[in-house]
Amino acid sequence: MKVTDYFSKANGNTLVSFEVLPPLKGGGMKAIFDTLDPLMEFKPPFIDVTYHREEFIYKKRPSGYYEKTAIRKRPGTVGICASIMHRYGVDAVPHLICGGFTKEDTENVLIDLNFLNINNVLALRGDARKFDGKFIAEENGHKYALDLVRQIEDMNTGKYLDDNIENGEKTEFCIGVAGYPEKHFESPNIDFDLQITKAKVDAGADYIVTQMFFDNQKYFDYVDACRSIGIDVPIVPGLKPVTKKYQLNSLPRLFHVNMPAELVKAVEKAKDSEQVRQAGIEWCIQQCKELKAKGVPCLHYYTMGDPATIRQIAEAIF
Ligand code: FAD
């Protein structure tokens, strides 16, 4: 079923969803199941699976030459999504990124997903590789998520890359895209950022999932700003609790989000790591209670391999 159909069927009730990371190189499905098993009692109708572009390093060979070697390769999302759907009987939402994919690669992934009846995707650009400094698209790949949305939407109307395919089979992908209550860090300003989001929706995106935020007012203002320019699709808040003291700096650095002074104070006051974790959990619970009371369509948790923390929050909310 489509993610947006779940929202419509919920009749204003707030749903829950979780996002999991594929295991690191060589890892099996156990890591994913270990994350999801403790969370399935909350009945998420869908589970997101992130995609991570491989990074490259240059290794010096005995000959003195340098060899380009792929590191941090994680398994692709197609197989992981199929396993999740098979084990739990819920929908899986693979994240598709532009980085590292030609348009043909993307089409092939979409054909596989369609074949497996995986009809939801989150369409993203992806981040720059560590050593590139800025995002570089593949030759004959997409530069922006907007172009990826267009390609998926084309397939939904039966249009494939090969012009010789006439009246191609129409796919039925429900398309999600990313949104940024505190703006994407490369956007020159929030209005520009909102116009890009609107363009993605106009091109066919069916819903938005937001970057994490720690101040609900940012999310409420963002939703208002979206509505004021005619973005009328569901906007799902993405949530990640602070669990470690160093995250007061690392989360703003990595995700370009602000930490409210009160949250910083609560974490700083904590006497040990468990108290830090509890302070972060308590903050997230308060965020979730308010968001749920305002009738958000779904609370989407970035699990980041820490099901115990997410479980404690979900227990307080659902
Ligand atoms: P875009 O919408 O393409 O925007 C990127 C930047 O380009 C923005 O600054 C925008 O203003 C600008 N821009 C866009 N279109 C144009 C245009 N036509 N002309 C000029 N400028 C333009 N990353 C992963 O690698 N894997 C994941 O699984 C993953 N999951 C995520 C899930 C969520 C919910 C979120 C919020 C992010 C996720 N990310 C993931 C991170 C995401 O890939 C990065 O934030 C990335 O830097 C931007 O992706 P985007 O889809 O928002 O890009």
Residues whose N, C-alpha, C, O or C-beta is under 5 A from the ligand:
A	BS01	FAD	T50 Y51 H52 H95 I97 A123 L124 R125 G126 D127 K143 Y144 A145 L146 A178 G179 H184 E186 S187 D193 I196 V209 T210 Q211 G238
